Structures are given as structure tokens and as C-alpha cells.
Amino acid sequence: MQNLTILRQEIANLELAKRRCEVSSVDLLTHLETAKANELLAKQLKQQKKDTLTQIMDSTLTRYQSEINRLLTDFGASFQIQKMSTNFLGNGSPRSDYGISMRGQEVSLTSDNRGFKTSLSEGDKRTLAFAFFVASIIADQQISTKIVVIDDPMCSLDLNRKQKTIDVLNQIYLSANQLIVLAHDPYFIKKLRDAIEDNNGVINLSLFRLKHTRNEYSEFDRLDIDRLCETIYFKHHRILNEYTEGVNHSISEVSKAIRPMLEGYLHRRFPGMISHGLMFGQLISHIQSTVLPHPLANAHPIVQALIDINSYVWQFHHDTNPAADQVVIVESELRTYVNKALSVVYKGEL
């Protein structure tokens, strides 16, 4: 019985040996050896490509690190990035790692104790993100063909880098095919517009705002940034000046602009010397009570003009006349007092 078992095993081995020598089996083994050789060659080629990519990434990241740190310095940041490197973890795509140095101390990106989350303020984080973005834009060889959209580059967290941000945006404007800046701060937009115009002269620049329409929709509308950002004093001065030049303004609006325009003028002529809580009549009395060498005494020559104007304009304001809305305005008389008020501002006299 034992001999029979041995014989059967020998037969099976012979069958396997025979099958191994068949053409189909030889072909499969040949394919296997070829596949193994190709796999080894592919691994070697992959490693060569990875080494080349690592060299390129390291060289690129060195330039990025230098540019990012330059921007961080210009933005007034109290930290720098360091040890920028490449790895292929995760899905195998190249990614960059870096550390942060703050006041000579290394800051971990992941640690909860003295790490990125707790060491950097929200403003610092925004500054770092913006520096990364700008560095990538500046390094883009195809930037002249691209449209760059920047959403809200400034907020209350970023006031320490306002001027540098404007300089950077002007640089991107010169390099890109088109620059679109979205912002909530009209004063920042005005300053950016002025900087671009000052540096580049007449340019193709348009300003728009979102305007609410029916059914809770919005649409684009042209934006007069200068008018939106003008101070109350300049607004009232503009209204009076435009009225004398024939621009169509409501005579009620014009009549109510005379007093605050003169108040604004006096506060600017004598900064810090007139309380903002004084009524116009009280302000005039305060000027009258001063004597040289107090600077307000230099306004004595216009006191009578101010008294005359106040005797006319008090009736148009609710704080001095509860029935101000019922006053009938005679336009010829209004024009006389508008001219008197502007004469005080322009000439310092009637």
C-alpha cells in the first residue's frame, strides 16, 4: 500500500514536470521573468524621476521660502518659515512641508502645545496664507496669460500690512492679464485705485459694487469710489459748490449743508480747539470770547459773517427748529447764503 502511494506521487510529479516543459508553460514563465525585469526597471525609473522631481522641488521650495520670508518681513510679521522640504506621503503626489520660527523658537504645525494653532494670531495666519499665495503668483511663468482673482485681501486683522498689500497688488496688476480684487472696505479700494493710477498713469480700470434689486437679487452697478469715501465736510462742501455751478441738487439738501460745512471748515482750520459738542451758535460765541494769542482769536474777522449765516440757516435744522420741514425756501435767498458760506471758506471773509 505504501508503495502505491509513492508511485502515485511520482506520477503526479512527472505530470507536473511534463506540463512545465510544455510550450504554453514555458511562455508563461518567460512572460513572468520579463514582467519581473520590467517591474524592476519601472521601479528604478520611478526612483530616478522621483529623485529628479525632489531636486526640482527642493530648488523651487528654496526660492519659495526666500520669497515668502521676504514678503513676511515686508508685511511686518514676527515669524519666518524654515526647513521647507518635499515628501510623497499619502497618494504619492509631491507635497511640501515646512516649519515656523518665531522669536528664535520653532513652532510645530501640529502640536497643540505651543503649535501653529496657538502661537499665531488669526491675522498672522492670514498674512502667512497671503504670502504663500503671492509667492506662487510671482513665480508663475504664465502669469501674463492669466486672470488673478483675490477675495478680500484686507480686513481689520491685516491693517499692519495695508500699504505692502497695495504694493503687491499693483505688482500683480502689472504682471497678470487681468486682476480682479473683491473687497468690503471702500477706503482700501480707493487707496489701491489711487496707487495703481499714480504708478501707471491712465489705465483700463473699472469699479463696480453689488446693488440689491427686486426679489432679493443683486446686480453690478458702477461705483463712484471718491464720492463714497468723501468725508462729511467734503460732501457738504461739494454740494454747495456744485449748487453754485448749476448742478441739480434738492434745495432742502443744500440749505441743510451750509451749517455743517462751516463747522467742518472751522474744526479743520483750528484742529483740537473747538469742542465737537458745541452748537453752531455756541461755537461762534466761543470764538468771540477768545483773545490773542489764542489761535481762535484769528477767526474774529469772520465772526459777523458767521452770525449772519447762522441767523438764516438755523431754521433748516430740527435741533434748532422743530418745524424745519415746514420752512419755505426761497432759492434766490438760499443762493446768497451759499455764496457767503463759500466766501468764508475761500477768502476767510465775506
Buried (B, 14 or more C-beta within 10 A) or exposed (E): EEEEEEEEEEEEEEEEEEEEEEEEEEEEEEEEEEEEEEEEEEEEEEEEEBEEEBEEBEEBBEEBBEBBBEBBEBBEBEBBBEEBBBEEEEEEEBEBEBBBBBEEEEBBEEEEEEBBEEBBEEBBEBBBEBBBBBBEBBEBEEBEEBEBEBEEBBBEBBEBBBEBBBBBBBBBBEBBEEBEBEBEBBEBBBBBBEBBEEEEEEEEEEBEBEEEEEEEEEEEEEBEBBEEBBEEBBBBBBBBBEBEEEEEBEBBEBBBBBBBBBBBBBBEBBEEBBEEEBBBBEBBEBBBEBEEEEEBEBBEEBEEBBEEBBEBBBBBBEEBBEEBEEEEEEEEEBBEBBBBBBBBBEEBEB
